[in-house]
Amino acid sequence: MESSCTQLPYSKTCCSPELHRVLDSIDSSDDDGLSIVTLVEQLEIILIRTALERTRGSKGNAAGLLGITRQRLHKKIKRYEL
């Protein structure tokens, strides 16, 4: 199965290349290598980077875009070493 934005359960048709790599890893992964924790972490990293790019590095605004507090964003940035 080839992953594409049109196969997602929402109408967005534009995703980052990083998100496509995550979706492709799901398609090419065998059952033993499929970890929801790893995939969620990869998705969080993509979303954080995208939010920071869109807000030109403003952590407060990026947190607002992500729907989390600035403190939670800071913890995730530290955790993922971004």
C-alpha positions in Angstrom: 0.0 0.0 0.0 1.4 3.4 -1.0 1.0 6.1 1.6 -0.4 9.4 0.5 -2.2 12.3 2.1 -5.4 11.3 0.3 -5.5 8.0 2.3 -5.5 9.8 5.6 -8.9 10.2 7.4 -9.0 13.9 6.9 -9.0 16.2 3.9 -5.5 17.7 4.1 -3.6 17.1 0.9 -0.2 18.4 1.8 2.2 16.8 4.3 5.9 17.2 4.9 8.3 14.7 3.4 9.2 13.7 6.9 5.5 12.7 7.6 5.5 10.7 4.4 8.6 8.8 5.6 6.8 7.9 8.8 3.8 6.7 6.9 6.0 4.7 4.5 7.7 3.1 7.4 4.3 1.9 8.6 3.6 0.3 5.2 7.0 -1.3 4.9 7.2 -2.5 8.5 6.6 -6.1 9.5 4.3 -6.7 12.5 7.3 -7.2 14.9 8.9 -3.8 13.9 5.7 -1.7 14.3 5.9 0.3 17.5 3.2 2.8 18.2 5.5 4.6 20.7 8.3 5.0 18.1 5.8 6.3 15.5 4.2 8.7 17.9 7.6 10.1 18.9 8.5 10.5 15.2 5.2 12.3 14.6 5.7 14.6 17.6 9.2 15.6 16.4 7.8 16.4 12.9 5.0 18.5 14.4 7.3 20.3 16.8 9.8 21.2 14.1 7.0 22.3 11.8 5.4 24.5 14.5 8.7 26.1 15.3 9.4 26.8 11.6 6.0 28.4 11.1 6.4 30.6 14.2 10.0 31.5 13.4 11.2 29.8 16.6 8.7 31.3 19.0 8.1 28.5 21.5 5.1 30.2 23.0 3.4 30.5 19.6 4.5 27.0 18.5 3.0 25.6 21.7 -0.3 27.4 20.9 -0.3 25.9 17.4 0.3 22.4 18.9 -2.4 22.9 21.6 0.0 22.3 24.4 1.6 24.6 27.1 4.9 26.2 26.5 6.3 24.2 29.4 5.2 20.9 27.8 6.8 22.0 24.5 10.0 22.8 26.3 10.1 19.3 27.9 9.5 17.7 24.5 12.2 19.8 22.9 14.6 18.7 25.7 13.5 15.0 25.5 14.0 14.8 21.7 17.1 17.0 21.8 15.6 19.5 19.2 
